[in-house]
Amino acid sequence: MPLLNMIRFGTPGDLPPLLIVHGLFGSARNWGAIAKRMSNDREVIAVDMRNHAGSFWDDTHTYAAMAGDLAAAIEAEGHAMDVVGHSMGGKAAMLLALTRPELVNRLVVADIAPVSYGHSQNHLIAAMKALDLTGLDSRSEADTRLSADIDTPSVRAFLLQSLDLKAEPPCWRLNLDALERQMDLITGWPDLENPTPYEGPVLFLSGGDSDYVQAEARPLIRALFPQARMAKLPGAGHWLHAEKPRDFEASLRVFLGGGK
């Protein structure tokens, strides 16, 4: 299996390198601003997950497979890393810590819990598939066309970051078919038999306005991650790193170490 596509920032320093793992429909480039700022005193590596952006496409999109991808990426670097994962990436990072704890120094889980969710994002996939790409040569025109199916401008803007307008013809840099088929697995959480808890430091950082991490999930979080700390970013929703980037960065620095 090929390695995930990576974007590197900074150079190795005294602090452990940081691996950033994006969520569903995201990419390493989405995290460029935070990754660049965090790289002032450490190396930062942002990855494209399978079936996203510059990484390989595969029919399988399970958390076991995604955690395996992350393990291979870290092993290729030759040393354990601090890991930050958001949403889908947070679940993959949690499973990595539970199954390969020797590869994870510290873990930050951004606005997600180790539970199954009842919602689906297949309506967004349907909208992306329905987008007429004929003669499309500008992102503004793509936004206009996509607005017929998606009302929220910020959601359209996020999705359109994965539209490759330079390709001939334009295409999505997402394996929409595989993601659609396995949406229940993406919104779910694998059934782990007698998992060994991850004993390392973990920060569950949630958006203050988000409902993704409910109080009912805390006993399971504590069982799987006994050293877990919980924190919220006031005024932020599920996309807390995009909505409050400086506050998010500050929280990372407090937990992971390092200056500004």
Secondary structure, 3 states (H helix, E strand, C coil): CCCCCEEEECCCCCCCCEEEECCCCCCHHHHHHHHHHHCCCCCEEEECCCCECCCCCCCCCCHHHHHHHHHHHHHHHCCCEEEEEECHHHHHHHHHHHHCHHHEEEEEEECCCCCCCCCCCHHHHHHHHHCCCCCCCCHHHHHHHHCCCCCCHHHHHHHHCCEECCCCCCEECECHHHHHHCHHHHHCCCCCCCCCCCCCCEEEEEECCCCCCCHHHHHHHHHHCCCEEEEEECCCCCCHHHHCHHHHHHHHHHHHCCCC
